[in-house]
Amino acid sequence: QEEVRQRTMIQRVARTGALEASRTRVQSCKQGIADQVRQERTMLEHKRQTLRERQQRRAKEINETIKTHQSQVMHYKMQERLMQEERLQGETQARLVAEESRRR
């Protein structure tokens, strides 16, 4: 009778130990998964930030290019206007000279 009781006790302790070991393994796995998820989130956030910065730099470059082109267009238009004025002045001058020579 005593032997049966001891055997039962030993089995119960063994089962409790196995259960505790199993719980520890599960907890360890959960912790590992949580760490992995945290690492991946951090990595993704870093990638997002890098992408955001790259997009902002690219937008800035594009805006600078647009400003430069607009400035060049304005410059060319002004040059064109000046050349047109010079041509008109030249024509007017030629007309005046022609009239003057006709009067003489």
MOUR-V94874 format. One record per pair of residues at least 12 apart in sequence whose C-alpha atoms are under 6 Angstrom apart, sorted by the first residue. I is the first residue (numbers start at 1). J is the second residue. Records with the same first field share a line. If there is no record, write none. Layout:
I->J + J
This chain:
none
